[in-house]
Amino acid sequence: VQLQAFGGGLVQVGGSLRLSCAVSGRIFSTNIMAWYRQAPGKQREFVAVITSGLSTNYADSVKGRFTISRDNAKNTVYLQMNSLKPEDTAAYYCNADIVPYAGNRGIFWGQGTQVTVSS
């Protein structure tokens, strides 16, 4: 099982980016999918989560600006980020609660994708 995140980049204040994270491998089911971020010198923090039933929850710092969504057929989770601020600069990580066909259910993480917001 692998998660691959992409879509990061350099954007100006007020701009937008869309991150994607695709799950690959022999998967029986993918349950909760989420995004976290980690800025230099800070702990990794929760950003947004979406259940298999499409319920969502967001960190207060991104509510109204970020939207998490998923395509269950593609086993992909997205993070649409609008009205970006310098404090959104971080490496963004996706994770998912996955039941593989072989092996144990667990939380799998993707590699980070860097988002840099310039002022």
Biotite code that builds the C-alpha atoms (Angstrom):
import biotite.structure as struc

atoms = struc.array([
    struc.Atom([0.000, 0.000, 0.000], chain_id="A", res_id=1, res_name="VAL", atom_name="CA", element="C"),
    struc.Atom([1.340, 3.409, -0.965], chain_id="A", res_id=2, res_name="GLN", atom_name="CA", element="C"),
    struc.Atom([0.050, 6.953, -0.759], chain_id="A", res_id=3, res_name="LEU", atom_name="CA", element="C"),
    struc.Atom([1.478, 9.516, -3.130], chain_id="A", res_id=4, res_name="GLN", atom_name="CA", element="C"),
    struc.Atom([0.782, 13.194, -2.593], chain_id="A", res_id=5, res_name="ALA", atom_name="CA", element="C"),
    struc.Atom([1.378, 15.872, -5.173], chain_id="A", res_id=6, res_name="PHE", atom_name="CA", element="C"),
    struc.Atom([0.237, 19.325, -6.195], chain_id="A", res_id=7, res_name="GLY", atom_name="CA", element="C"),
    struc.Atom([2.312, 21.494, -3.870], chain_id="A", res_id=8, res_name="GLY", atom_name="CA", element="C"),
    struc.Atom([4.221, 24.520, -5.034], chain_id="A", res_id=9, res_name="GLY", atom_name="CA", element="C"),
    struc.Atom([4.927, 28.195, -4.621], chain_id="A", res_id=10, res_name="LEU", atom_name="CA", element="C"),
    struc.Atom([1.946, 30.528, -4.604], chain_id="A", res_id=11, res_name="VAL", atom_name="CA", element="C"),
    struc.Atom([1.347, 34.148, -3.672], chain_id="A", res_id=12, res_name="GLN", atom_name="CA", element="C"),
    struc.Atom([-0.799, 35.261, -0.763], chain_id="A", res_id=13, res_name="VAL", atom_name="CA", element="C"),
    struc.Atom([-4.448, 34.909, -1.658], chain_id="A", res_id=14, res_name="GLY", atom_name="CA", element="C"),
    struc.Atom([-3.763, 32.277, -4.272], chain_id="A", res_id=15, res_name="GLY", atom_name="CA", element="C"),
    struc.Atom([-5.013, 28.715, -4.564], chain_id="A", res_id=16, res_name="SER", atom_name="CA", element="C"),
    struc.Atom([-3.581, 25.237, -4.843], chain_id="A", res_id=17, res_name="LEU", atom_name="CA", element="C"),
    struc.Atom([-5.115, 21.808, -5.108], chain_id="A", res_id=18, res_name="ARG", atom_name="CA", element="C"),
    struc.Atom([-3.353, 18.889, -3.507], chain_id="A", res_id=19, res_name="LEU", atom_name="CA", element="C"),
    struc.Atom([-4.040, 15.286, -4.458], chain_id="A", res_id=20, res_name="SER", atom_name="CA", element="C"),
    struc.Atom([-3.151, 12.047, -2.732], chain_id="A", res_id=21, res_name="CYS", atom_name="CA", element="C"),
    struc.Atom([-3.627, 8.744, -4.506], chain_id="A", res_id=22, res_name="ALA", atom_name="CA", element="C"),
    struc.Atom([-3.713, 5.383, -2.766], chain_id="A", res_id=23, res_name="VAL", atom_name="CA", element="C"),
    struc.Atom([-2.288, 2.421, -4.634], chain_id="A", res_id=24, res_name="SER", atom_name="CA", element="C"),
    struc.Atom([-1.921, -1.255, -3.889], chain_id="A", res_id=25, res_name="GLY", atom_name="CA", element="C"),
    struc.Atom([-4.258, -4.167, -3.236], chain_id="A", res_id=26, res_name="ARG", atom_name="CA", element="C"),
    struc.Atom([-6.835, -2.502, -1.038], chain_id="A", res_id=27, res_name="ILE", atom_name="CA", element="C"),
    struc.Atom([-10.048, -3.913, 0.349], chain_id="A", res_id=28, res_name="PHE", atom_name="CA", element="C"),
    struc.Atom([-11.345, -0.606, 1.701], chain_id="A", res_id=29, res_name="SER", atom_name="CA", element="C"),
    struc.Atom([-10.246, 2.909, 2.495], chain_id="A", res_id=30, res_name="THR", atom_name="CA", element="C"),
    struc.Atom([-11.974, 4.532, 5.404], chain_id="A", res_id=31, res_name="ASN", atom_name="CA", element="C"),
    struc.Atom([-11.009, 7.906, 6.848], chain_id="A", res_id=32, res_name="ILE", atom_name="CA", element="C"),
    struc.Atom([-8.652, 10.013, 4.732], chain_id="A", res_id=33, res_name="MET", atom_name="CA", element="C"),
    struc.Atom([-6.991, 13.117, 6.066], chain_id="A", res_id=34, res_name="ALA", atom_name="CA", element="C"),
    struc.Atom([-4.487, 15.872, 5.517], chain_id="A", res_id=35, res_name="TRP", atom_name="CA", element="C"),
    struc.Atom([-1.906, 17.086, 8.013], chain_id="A", res_id=36, res_name="TYR", atom_name="CA", element="C"),
    struc.Atom([0.814, 19.683, 7.701], chain_id="A", res_id=37, res_name="ARG", atom_name="CA", element="C"),
    struc.Atom([4.121, 20.448, 9.319], chain_id="A", res_id=38, res_name="GLN", atom_name="CA", element="C"),
    struc.Atom([5.862, 23.785, 9.234], chain_id="A", res_id=39, res_name="ALA", atom_name="CA", element="C"),
    struc.Atom([9.596, 24.086, 9.943], chain_id="A", res_id=40, res_name="PRO", atom_name="CA", element="C"),
    struc.Atom([10.292, 23.827, 13.657], chain_id="A", res_id=41, res_name="GLY", atom_name="CA", element="C"),
    struc.Atom([6.690, 22.921, 14.480], chain_id="A", res_id=42, res_name="LYS", atom_name="CA", element="C"),
    struc.Atom([4.798, 19.741, 15.200], chain_id="A", res_id=43, res_name="GLN", atom_name="CA", element="C"),
    struc.Atom([2.665, 18.095, 12.576], chain_id="A", res_id=44, res_name="ARG", atom_name="CA", element="C"),
    struc.Atom([-0.907, 19.361, 12.846], chain_id="A", res_id=45, res_name="GLU", atom_name="CA", element="C"),
    struc.Atom([-4.295, 18.240, 11.642], chain_id="A", res_id=46, res_name="PHE", atom_name="CA", element="C"),
    struc.Atom([-5.789, 20.076, 8.669], chain_id="A", res_id=47, res_name="VAL", atom_name="CA", element="C"),
    struc.Atom([-8.862, 18.211, 7.435], chain_id="A", res_id=48, res_name="ALA", atom_name="CA", element="C"),
    struc.Atom([-10.497, 14.789, 7.422], chain_id="A", res_id=49, res_name="VAL", atom_name="CA", element="C"),
    struc.Atom([-13.151, 13.066, 5.324], chain_id="A", res_id=50, res_name="ILE", atom_name="CA", element="C"),
    struc.Atom([-14.921, 9.801, 6.044], chain_id="A", res_id=51, res_name="THR", atom_name="CA", element="C"),
    struc.Atom([-15.944, 7.180, 3.532], chain_id="A", res_id=52, res_name="SER", atom_name="CA", element="C"),
    struc.Atom([-19.449, 8.617, 3.877], chain_id="A", res_id=53, res_name="GLY", atom_name="CA", element="C"),
    struc.Atom([-18.127, 12.061, 2.902], chain_id="A", res_id=54, res_name="LEU", atom_name="CA", element="C"),
    struc.Atom([-18.475, 13.693, 6.316], chain_id="A", res_id=55, res_name="SER", atom_name="CA", element="C"),
    struc.Atom([-15.782, 16.312, 6.804], chain_id="A", res_id=56, res_name="THR", atom_name="CA", element="C"),
    struc.Atom([-14.078, 18.206, 9.578], chain_id="A", res_id=57, res_name="ASN", atom_name="CA", element="C"),
    struc.Atom([-11.496, 20.973, 9.494], chain_id="A", res_id=58, res_name="TYR", atom_name="CA", element="C"),
    struc.Atom([-8.990, 22.697, 11.711], chain_id="A", res_id=59, res_name="ALA", atom_name="CA", element="C"),
    struc.Atom([-10.259, 26.104, 12.753], chain_id="A", res_id=60, res_name="ASP", atom_name="CA", element="C"),
    struc.Atom([-7.335, 27.764, 10.999], chain_id="A", res_id=61, res_name="SER", atom_name="CA", element="C"),
    struc.Atom([-8.472, 26.543, 7.567], chain_id="A", res_id=62, res_name="VAL", atom_name="CA", element="C"),
    struc.Atom([-12.257, 26.515, 7.864], chain_id="A", res_id=63, res_name="LYS", atom_name="CA", element="C"),
    struc.Atom([-13.910, 28.422, 5.053], chain_id="A", res_id=64, res_name="GLY", atom_name="CA", element="C"),
    struc.Atom([-10.726, 28.407, 2.969], chain_id="A", res_id=65, res_name="ARG", atom_name="CA", element="C"),
    struc.Atom([-9.864, 24.730, 2.457], chain_id="A", res_id=66, res_name="PHE", atom_name="CA", element="C"),
    struc.Atom([-12.109, 21.973, 1.133], chain_id="A", res_id=67, res_name="THR", atom_name="CA", element="C"),
    struc.Atom([-11.364, 18.277, 1.425], chain_id="A", res_id=68, res_name="ILE", atom_name="CA", element="C"),
    struc.Atom([-12.974, 15.841, -0.982], chain_id="A", res_id=69, res_name="SER", atom_name="CA", element="C"),
    struc.Atom([-12.425, 12.329, -2.238], chain_id="A", res_id=70, res_name="ARG", atom_name="CA", element="C"),
    struc.Atom([-13.072, 10.111, -5.209], chain_id="A", res_id=71, res_name="ASP", atom_name="CA", element="C"),
    struc.Atom([-13.695, 6.644, -3.837], chain_id="A", res_id=72, res_name="ASN", atom_name="CA", element="C"),
    struc.Atom([-13.501, 5.048, -7.280], chain_id="A", res_id=73, res_name="ALA", atom_name="CA", element="C"),
    struc.Atom([-10.000, 6.436, -7.691], chain_id="A", res_id=74, res_name="LYS", atom_name="CA", element="C"),
    struc.Atom([-8.986, 6.028, -4.034], chain_id="A", res_id=75, res_name="ASN", atom_name="CA", element="C"),
    struc.Atom([-7.859, 9.629, -4.092], chain_id="A", res_id=76, res_name="THR", atom_name="CA", element="C"),
    struc.Atom([-8.282, 12.453, -1.616], chain_id="A", res_id=77, res_name="VAL", atom_name="CA", element="C"),
    struc.Atom([-8.003, 16.125, -2.533], chain_id="A", res_id=78, res_name="TYR", atom_name="CA", element="C"),
    struc.Atom([-7.413, 19.342, -0.659], chain_id="A", res_id=79, res_name="LEU", atom_name="CA", element="C"),
    struc.Atom([-8.528, 22.524, -2.371], chain_id="A", res_id=80, res_name="GLN", atom_name="CA", element="C"),
    struc.Atom([-6.780, 25.434, -0.694], chain_id="A", res_id=81, res_name="MET", atom_name="CA", element="C"),
    struc.Atom([-8.017, 28.961, -1.364], chain_id="A", res_id=82, res_name="ASN", atom_name="CA", element="C"),
    struc.Atom([-7.132, 32.356, 0.082], chain_id="A", res_id=83, res_name="SER", atom_name="CA", element="C"),
    struc.Atom([-3.736, 31.043, 1.078], chain_id="A", res_id=84, res_name="LEU", atom_name="CA", element="C"),
    struc.Atom([-1.786, 32.814, 3.790], chain_id="A", res_id=85, res_name="LYS", atom_name="CA", element="C"),
    struc.Atom([1.930, 32.786, 4.657], chain_id="A", res_id=86, res_name="PRO", atom_name="CA", element="C"),
    struc.Atom([1.110, 30.745, 7.758], chain_id="A", res_id=87, res_name="GLU", atom_name="CA", element="C"),
    struc.Atom([-0.176, 27.963, 5.495], chain_id="A", res_id=88, res_name="ASP", atom_name="CA", element="C"),
    struc.Atom([3.405, 27.350, 4.386], chain_id="A", res_id=89, res_name="THR", atom_name="CA", element="C"),
    struc.Atom([4.261, 23.780, 5.333], chain_id="A", res_id=90, res_name="ALA", atom_name="CA", element="C"),
    struc.Atom([4.839, 20.289, 4.082], chain_id="A", res_id=91, res_name="ALA", atom_name="CA", element="C"),
    struc.Atom([1.422, 18.698, 3.622], chain_id="A", res_id=92, res_name="TYR", atom_name="CA", element="C"),
    struc.Atom([0.928, 14.996, 4.322], chain_id="A", res_id=93, res_name="TYR", atom_name="CA", element="C"),
    struc.Atom([-2.001, 12.755, 3.554], chain_id="A", res_id=94, res_name="CYS", atom_name="CA", element="C"),
    struc.Atom([-2.973, 9.672, 5.474], chain_id="A", res_id=95, res_name="ASN", atom_name="CA", element="C"),
    struc.Atom([-5.652, 7.043, 5.237], chain_id="A", res_id=96, res_name="ALA", atom_name="CA", element="C"),
    struc.Atom([-7.145, 4.275, 7.320], chain_id="A", res_id=97, res_name="ASP", atom_name="CA", element="C"),
    struc.Atom([-6.808, 1.315, 4.999], chain_id="A", res_id=98, res_name="ILE", atom_name="CA", element="C"),
    struc.Atom([-7.776, -2.331, 5.051], chain_id="A", res_id=99, res_name="VAL", atom_name="CA", element="C"),
    struc.Atom([-5.465, -4.102, 2.606], chain_id="A", res_id=100, res_name="PRO", atom_name="CA", element="C"),
    struc.Atom([-6.200, -7.491, 1.088], chain_id="A", res_id=101, res_name="TYR", atom_name="CA", element="C"),
    struc.Atom([-2.991, -8.771, 2.658], chain_id="A", res_id=102, res_name="ALA", atom_name="CA", element="C"),
    struc.Atom([-1.737, -7.531, 5.979], chain_id="A", res_id=103, res_name="GLY", atom_name="CA", element="C"),
    struc.Atom([-3.304, -5.608, 8.809], chain_id="A", res_id=104, res_name="ASN", atom_name="CA", element="C"),
    struc.Atom([-5.557, -2.595, 8.807], chain_id="A", res_id=105, res_name="ARG", atom_name="CA", element="C"),
    struc.Atom([-3.617, 0.522, 9.626], chain_id="A", res_id=106, res_name="GLY", atom_name="CA", element="C"),
    struc.Atom([-2.977, 4.211, 9.091], chain_id="A", res_id=107, res_name="ILE", atom_name="CA", element="C"),
    struc.Atom([-0.766, 4.745, 6.074], chain_id="A", res_id=108, res_name="PHE", atom_name="CA", element="C"),
    struc.Atom([1.036, 8.002, 5.313], chain_id="A", res_id=109, res_name="TRP", atom_name="CA", element="C"),
    struc.Atom([2.116, 9.594, 2.092], chain_id="A", res_id=110, res_name="GLY", atom_name="CA", element="C"),
    struc.Atom([5.274, 11.595, 1.562], chain_id="A", res_id=111, res_name="GLN", atom_name="CA", element="C"),
    struc.Atom([4.952, 15.318, 2.067], chain_id="A", res_id=112, res_name="GLY", atom_name="CA", element="C"),
    struc.Atom([4.314, 17.847, -0.651], chain_id="A", res_id=113, res_name="THR", atom_name="CA", element="C"),
    struc.Atom([5.626, 21.339, 0.025], chain_id="A", res_id=114, res_name="GLN", atom_name="CA", element="C"),
    struc.Atom([3.361, 24.364, -0.066], chain_id="A", res_id=115, res_name="VAL", atom_name="CA", element="C"),
    struc.Atom([5.025, 27.759, 0.132], chain_id="A", res_id=116, res_name="THR", atom_name="CA", element="C"),
    struc.Atom([2.974, 30.940, 0.288], chain_id="A", res_id=117, res_name="VAL", atom_name="CA", element="C"),
    struc.Atom([4.923, 34.101, -0.462], chain_id="A", res_id=118, res_name="SER", atom_name="CA", element="C"),
    struc.Atom([3.881, 37.567, 0.650], chain_id="A", res_id=119, res_name="SER", atom_name="CA", element="C"),
])
